[in-house]
Amino acid sequence: FTRPLFLSKTIIMSSETPSASITETPSASTAGPPTTASWTKYLPETFGIRENIENSPYRFCVREAALWGIATGTAMGFHRLRMKSHPFFATNIAFVTTFLVVSPSYYFCFRRRDHK
């Protein structure tokens, strides 16, 4: 994992001019093992949900699928409200759309990672 250049630390020595600064970027060999993603700390600990996802090699699929589902469901809900649908119906459509996007998105991500 390498950081983009704009996220690198810049160290300026007091005796040097700013143009002679040293850019420090961690190399793949000095960087430690990947740490658990910070988004998992928001998951509930009930029934071991957080622990199972943190230990799963597919945790990135969960995140990706959930984000796509939430974004699509929200867009569809607002679209239905814009089209003058009843708010209860628009909310139901938003939730259905969320789960219709999350399920196949997770499945295809899961299969893609298995195939690699």
DAWO-V854001 format. One record per residue. RES is the residue in one letter. SS is DSSP state (@ for helix, = for strand, . for the rest). PHI is phi as a letter, one per 30 degrees, with the letter a starting at -180 (999 if undefined). BURIAL is b if it has 16 or more other ideal C-beta (glycine too) atoms within 10 Angstrom, else e. Layout:
# DAWO-V854001
res=RES ss=SS phi=PHI burial=BURIAL
res=RES ss=SS phi=PHI burial=BURIAL
This chain:
# DAWO-V854001
res=F ss=. phi=999 burial=e
res=T ss=. phi=c burial=e
res=R ss=. phi=d burial=e
res=P ss=. phi=d burial=e
res=L ss=@ phi=e burial=e
res=F ss=@ phi=d burial=e
res=L ss=@ phi=c burial=e
res=S ss=. phi=d burial=e
res=K ss== phi=d burial=e
res=T ss== phi=c burial=e
res=I ss== phi=c burial=e
res=I ss=. phi=c burial=e
res=M ss=. phi=d burial=e
res=S ss=. phi=d burial=e
res=S ss=. phi=d burial=e
res=E ss=. phi=c burial=e
res=T ss=. phi=d burial=e
res=P ss=@ phi=e burial=e
res=S ss=@ phi=d burial=e
res=A ss=@ phi=c burial=e
res=S ss=. phi=d burial=e
res=I ss== phi=c burial=e
res=T ss== phi=c burial=e
res=E ss== phi=c burial=e
res=T ss=. phi=b burial=e
res=P ss=. phi=d burial=e
res=S ss=. phi=d burial=e
res=A ss=. phi=d burial=e
res=S ss=. phi=d burial=e
res=T ss=. phi=d burial=e
res=A ss=. phi=d burial=e
res=G ss=. phi=d burial=e
res=P ss=. phi=d burial=e
res=P ss=. phi=d burial=e
res=T ss=. phi=d burial=e
res=T ss=. phi=d burial=e
res=A ss=. phi=d burial=e
res=S ss=@ phi=d burial=e
res=W ss=@ phi=d burial=e
res=T ss=@ phi=d burial=e
res=K ss=@ phi=d burial=e
res=Y ss=@ phi=d burial=e
res=L ss=. phi=d burial=e
res=P ss=. phi=d burial=e
res=E ss=. phi=d burial=e
res=T ss=@ phi=e burial=e
res=F ss=@ phi=h burial=e
res=G ss=@ phi=i burial=e
res=I ss=@ phi=d burial=e
res=R ss=@ phi=d burial=b
res=E ss=@ phi=d burial=e
res=N ss=@ phi=d burial=e
res=I ss=@ phi=d burial=b
res=E ss=@ phi=d burial=e
res=N ss=@ phi=d burial=e
res=S ss=. phi=d burial=e
res=P ss=. phi=d burial=e
res=Y ss=. phi=c burial=e
res=R ss=@ phi=d burial=b
res=F ss=@ phi=d burial=e
res=C ss=@ phi=d burial=b
res=V ss=@ phi=d burial=b
res=R ss=@ phi=d burial=b
res=E ss=@ phi=d burial=e
res=A ss=@ phi=d burial=b
res=A ss=@ phi=d burial=b
res=L ss=@ phi=d burial=e
res=W ss=@ phi=d burial=b
res=G ss=@ phi=d burial=b
res=I ss=@ phi=d burial=e
res=A ss=@ phi=d burial=e
res=T ss=@ phi=d burial=b
res=G ss=@ phi=d burial=b
res=T ss=@ phi=d burial=e
res=A ss=@ phi=d burial=e
res=M ss=@ phi=d burial=b
res=G ss=@ phi=d burial=b
res=F ss=@ phi=d burial=e
res=H ss=@ phi=d burial=e
res=R ss=@ phi=d burial=b
res=L ss=@ phi=d burial=b
res=R ss=@ phi=d burial=e
res=M ss=. phi=d burial=e
res=K ss=. phi=i burial=e
res=S ss=. phi=d burial=e
res=H ss=. phi=d burial=e
res=P ss=@ phi=e burial=e
res=F ss=@ phi=d burial=e
res=F ss=@ phi=d burial=e
res=A ss=@ phi=d burial=b
res=T ss=@ phi=d burial=e
res=N ss=@ phi=d burial=e
res=I ss=@ phi=d burial=b
res=A ss=@ phi=d burial=b
res=F ss=@ phi=d burial=e
res=V ss=@ phi=d burial=e
res=T ss=@ phi=d burial=b
res=T ss=@ phi=e burial=b
res=F ss=@ phi=d burial=e
res=L ss=@ phi=d burial=e
res=V ss=@ phi=c burial=b
res=V ss=@ phi=d burial=b
res=S ss=@ phi=e burial=e
res=P ss=@ phi=d burial=e
res=S ss=@ phi=d burial=b
res=Y ss=@ phi=d burial=b
res=Y ss=@ phi=e burial=e
res=F ss=@ phi=d burial=e
res=C ss=@ phi=d burial=b
res=F ss=@ phi=e burial=e
res=R ss=@ phi=d burial=e
res=R ss=@ phi=d burial=e
res=R ss=@ phi=d burial=e
res=D ss=@ phi=d burial=e
res=H ss=@ phi=d burial=e
res=K ss=. phi=d burial=e
